[in-house]
């Protein structure tokens, strides 16, 4: 039943020469994020892409794989500032030497999304899906 509920969030099929293998499509974004560890260390960065179950995060600080995080994802909806709070776990990490911002890239799996933030998170994914569709329908030259 869950697959039908999110069918409208899937991006259109593009003929790029390779197939998308992810179960939940990722949408590119640049959203500020706070990652808080269990010992209250705060790591500030940005989410580079996001899906229903995870995200790619760019940070300056090193975090170990398997670390549990509380995240605050910040975005705008119209003229309102929204914050989505969730629990996540670091699934993979990679050091990047050529990055302009953030020396480390992390793959986060969303472990638990707090109830009051579910509708805001779904709205964010829908907004990113619409932007993705428009960019591919009307690519800039």
Phi, psi and omega per residue, in radians:
X1 nan -0.597 -3.103
X2 -1.109 -0.607 3.128
X3 -1.088 -0.651 3.125
X4 -1.225 -0.601 -3.084
X5 -1.148 -0.519 -3.081
X6 -1.930 0.288 -3.090
X7 -1.068 -0.566 -3.110
X8 -1.241 -0.200 -3.114
X9 -1.553 -0.150 -3.114
X10 -1.303 2.373 3.136
X11 -1.249 2.742 3.095
X12 -1.141 2.694 -3.129
X13 -1.268 2.161 3.100
X14 -1.926 2.504 3.137
X15 -1.606 1.531 -3.075
X16 -1.882 -0.112 -3.140
X17 1.732 -0.218 3.053
X18 -2.407 2.680 -3.040
X19 -1.706 2.520 3.027
X20 -1.324 2.165 -3.077
X21 -1.789 -0.118 -3.096
X22 -1.314 2.546 3.090
X23 -1.236 -0.696 3.117
X24 -1.997 2.066 -3.098
X25 -1.139 2.577 3.110
X26 -1.780 2.527 3.141
X27 -2.087 2.292 -3.127
X28 -1.224 2.486 3.131
X29 -2.793 3.015 2.989
X30 -2.430 1.476 -3.073
X31 -2.004 2.344 3.103
X32 -1.137 2.521 -3.102
X33 -2.512 2.502 2.989
X34 -1.931 2.252 3.082
X35 -2.003 2.109 -3.059
X36 -2.012 2.154 -3.141
X37 -1.454 3.021 -3.114
X38 -1.133 -0.436 3.095
X39 -1.674 0.414 3.025
X40 1.168 0.369 2.988
X41 -1.323 2.315 -3.135
X42 -1.863 2.208 3.109
X43 -2.057 2.104 -3.095
X44 -1.768 2.399 3.128
X45 -2.878 -2.629 3.076
X46 -2.500 2.654 3.069
X47 -1.534 2.175 -3.116
X48 -1.580 -0.519 2.980
X49 -2.662 2.828 -2.988
X50 -2.601 2.570 3.049
X51 -2.442 -3.063 3.138
X52 -1.140 -0.499 -3.030
X53 -2.046 -0.074 -3.110
X54 -2.960 -3.119 3.138
X55 -2.792 2.781 3.020
X56 -1.766 2.187 -3.074
X57 -2.119 2.424 3.095
X58 -1.929 2.165 -3.115
X59 -2.349 2.804 3.050
X60 -1.468 -0.475 -2.999
X61 -1.709 2.687 3.111
X62 -1.486 2.323 3.071
X63 -2.283 2.421 -3.118
X64 -1.299 2.563 3.033
X65 -1.108 2.411 -3.110
X66 1.650 -0.104 -3.137
X67 -1.223 2.329 3.047
X68 -1.476 2.364 -3.098
X69 -2.241 2.599 2.857
X70 -1.787 2.214 -3.089
X71 -2.026 2.578 3.015
X72 -2.149 1.889 -3.140
X73 -1.711 2.167 -3.003
X74 -1.933 2.291 3.114
X75 -2.680 2.973 3.107
X76 -1.908 2.549 3.036
X77 -2.290 1.813 -3.001
X78 1.171 -2.139 3.108
X79 -1.811 0.212 -3.132
X80 -1.812 2.502 3.028
X81 -1.597 2.177 -3.105
X82 -2.009 2.590 3.059
X83 -2.264 2.248 3.030
X84 -1.861 2.182 3.111
X85 -1.872 2.343 -3.117
X86 -2.664 2.889 2.990
X87 -1.783 2.487 -3.117
X88 -2.521 2.864 3.077
X89 -2.240 2.460 3.112
X90 -1.340 2.062 -3.096
X91 -1.645 -0.668 3.096
X92 -2.623 2.803 3.084
X93 -2.486 2.717 3.138
X94 -2.633 2.281 3.052
X95 -1.480 2.380 -3.108
X96 -2.174 2.121 -3.082
X97 -1.540 -0.409 -3.055
X98 -1.664 0.132 -3.056
X99 -1.299 2.443 3.049
X100 -1.345 -0.561 3.141
X101 -2.427 2.223 3.095
X102 1.447 1.919 -3.125
X103 -1.355 -0.307 -3.072
X104 -2.185 2.473 3.052
X105 -1.962 2.408 -3.122
X106 -2.289 2.421 2.967
X107 -1.690 2.088 -3.135
X108 -1.911 2.393 3.000
X109 -1.822 2.197 3.114
X110 -1.237 2.103 -3.109
X111 -1.614 -0.682 -3.089
X112 -2.696 2.238 3.090
X113 -1.874 2.155 -3.096
X114 -1.138 2.412 -3.021
X115 -0.877 -0.812 -3.087
X116 -1.141 -0.250 -3.040
X117 -1.801 -0.047 -3.076
X118 -1.096 -0.805 -3.106
X119 -1.160 -0.650 3.081
X120 -1.136 -0.691 3.133
X121 -1.149 -0.755 3.097
X122 -1.100 -0.685 3.090
X123 -1.110 -0.691 3.092
X124 -1.095 -0.806 3.123
X125 -1.074 -0.709 3.097
X126 -1.109 -0.721 3.104
X127 -1.090 -0.784 3.126
X128 -1.147 -0.647 3.111
X129 -1.138 -0.725 3.103
X130 -1.119 -0.744 3.113
X131 -1.096 -0.715 3.116
X132 -1.069 -0.783 -3.133
X133 -1.113 -0.784 -3.141
X134 -1.121 -0.690 3.128
X135 -1.122 -0.594 -3.139
X136 -1.465 -0.407 3.066
X137 -1.351 -0.641 -3.103
X138 -2.214 1.249 -3.116
X139 -1.181 2.521 3.093
X140 -1.366 2.646 -3.076
X141 -1.533 nan nan
